Amino acid sequence: MENPWNTNAEWWQENFSNGKNKEYSEQLLPLIVELMNGCKKIIDIGAGEGQTLRALNSIDTCAVGIDISKKQIARGKKLSSSALFTRSAAEELPFNDSSFDGAIACLVLEHVELEMCVREAARVLKKSGRFVIAINHPMIMSTGSMWVEDWSSEPPEKYWRIGTYLCEEISEENFGNGVSIPFTHRPLNRYVNTLSECGFSITRMIEPEPYLELDEDLSWKVEMSSIPRLLLLLCERTSGSS
């Protein structure tokens, strides 16, 4: 069975790369670049077609991207002939121990085997190396969570319903037009405990306000702006992986 990220590579490129998704390009990528500033050698785990690598060009660093999708890598090399890519799974990185002082996993950990990926990140990072993780907010974006507008009450109620947060489960995210991506929801404690067990300390946690277009016509825009969709963790490798 072909990897879904290779099957749906064109869909990703058309909807999320090169500024197509403003939350990604205007908010998420600048945050990652800021957190990576000062690292000289970086690995981007699950780099896709390399938009994070291209964003890192704004700082003085050498970055390499790994991805499982041949189509994503081919697109990334076409967009930037100087970009460094290697085809690899996130759970088995083709690099020596302590090869990097920075690592990134942007919207990747929900789609891979968590412990294996984090252990590999710890292995290829130097002592005190930085690991920046961006994930869908585990509590807010748990299975069954959704925005609710109840117009039958007076005044109308609007709230975010939290789904089955504590239940770890794999589901299929369906985006229409035949695009389906496996997604694993895990409670936050799974991420925190796994990072700790693999030798990482969390030094900073960021819950960015959702990016909303200024001219976007949304009901309850003010209320929506207080519900984070993303969570970023800045981690430091304090010891070897266990």
Buried (B, 14 or more C-beta within 10 A) or exposed (E): EEBBBBBBBEBBBEEBBEEEBEBBBEBBBEBBBEBBBEBEBBBBBBBBBBBBBBBBEEBEBEBBBBBBBBBBBBBBBEBBEEBBBBBBBBBEBEBEEBBBBBBBBBBBBBBBBBBBBBBBBBBBBBEEBBBBBBBBBBBBBBBEBEBEEEEEEEEEEBEEEEBEBEEBEEEEEEEEEEBBBEBBBBBBEBBBEBBBBBBBEBEEEBBBEBBBEEEEEEEEEEBBEEBBBBBBBBBBBBEEBE
